[in-house]
Amino acid sequence: MGMLESGEGTVDARIQHALDVLVEELGVDTAFVNRFRRGLCHITHRSGLPLADELQAPKTVDSTICRLVAAGELEALVPDTGVHPVLAGHPDVRRIGITSYAGVPLVVDGDIVGAVCAVAADPVPGWSDRDADRLATVGEFIGRVLTSAERPGPSDSGGSGTHEAGAAGAPLPDLADLAQTVAGSRDLESLTRPLLEVLQSSTGLESTYLTFVDWVGDRQQIVYSLNVGELDIPEGLTVPWSDTLCQRSLDAGIPYTADVPSLWGDSEAARQLGIRTYVSVPITDADQAVIGTLCGAGTASVDLQKQHLGTMQLFSRVLAEEISRERAEHRERARAEALAQRTRSLWREDTVDALTGLHNRTGIQEWLTTAIETLETGREQLAIAFFDIDDLTTVNDVYGSEIGDDVLRCLAAALRNAGRPGDLQGRWGGDEFVAAAVLAPSDASFGNWTHQQQMAAKWFYQTPDRFTGPHQTGGHTVHASLGAITVVETATSPEHALQVAEQAMSRHKARSSA
């Protein structure tokens, strides 16, 4: 509890700190908070590796493992879901590949409103009663933090936390609603427009809008806007950055004023539009460089509360993450396309495995040679994963070589689905496969890519039932072991890189067997 109480800052920051502690203490891949609202389960906070899309999206409460946790129908720690009487057959476990699961009910103000959960792709056989106590303590702490935030204070006429009254009498947004908006967004536009609506309704300002700043060209562009009154700030408008209210607000360190004419009377644009109330918060990238702004404006004087600025700052962080994600995806696609152009000439008939349609051993070596030789040191890293199908010999003995070949083709399809255009997927030989990709030089990029490969290697084939002949079986799930490494130096040979990746896979297989 002392570790948890050391977290400071906002409610979100304290919960994030608690989840960070949980990931470290339990040795899991991901920890998260699930809230139940209107029959749906929403993930509001997360720490660790990204979750699979099937887990991230809102789902009907009754279909989730978290419902079992909240109802007390599941023990706190399940170190191996594959042998668990309830979870072994659960759709999420089989489809997504959750091997270890931990969870406790989330209690806010005396009511069970969700669950605090943790998952891992590999079994965690070392969990003990002490770990269960740690999990319970984190769940209790998060429940207390949320109770304090959502319970009205004695001096607040409109309540506090997520329910304080704004200047126009409208409540500030509910965190669960915001989580649903974020989880349901597909891109920057589908995320921004609902946030602008929430901002407008809670502040009463006539215009709310998102901008991008081009520092080199000294320009600011209105990307998305919402106008509900006479004030019209149109989308697509581009103006000189040095003449904007945003620039004045940022330079002066004044995010909000209800008297623009007195403070910035030299602004011709503000005078022409009749802007009296103005609020602006910067949107920054990972290096804290300003890439845009989130703004609101009105022709009347509006007395905004401190909580409205806090809401806008929260929105700016959410938008910054989405902008960063989309820009990273754009860079990854550009890298993949560039590598595809570099390696397209390598795709020949003699480099293709006839059974799976992937690169064969020759194709793998040529692809890796080209990728390593053209690697931009300091700006790129080459991720390599080596796979080995577990118990393929047993499958061949029990079901025959046709089923064994089907297993190989299914893993090939799973690896294709987990990759991008231009990435490498190959069959090294027998039941061994290789995947590789050129990524941004960050731990997060490698972690996300490795997570996708792990998901592809888990539960990718279900053998059929067989009740005749010498073998009577009920079918079982086939998966693969893998080891993943990164290459950052062009002096590395493909042979050495593959050897290190294979050794990592062997260690993983040995740990899983143990």
Order of alpha helices (4+ residues) and beta strands (2+ residues): alpha-alpha-beta-beta-alpha-beta-alpha-beta-beta-beta-alpha-alpha-alpha-beta-beta-beta-alpha-beta-alpha-alpha-beta-beta-alpha-alpha-beta-alpha-alpha-beta-beta-alpha-beta-beta-beta-alpha
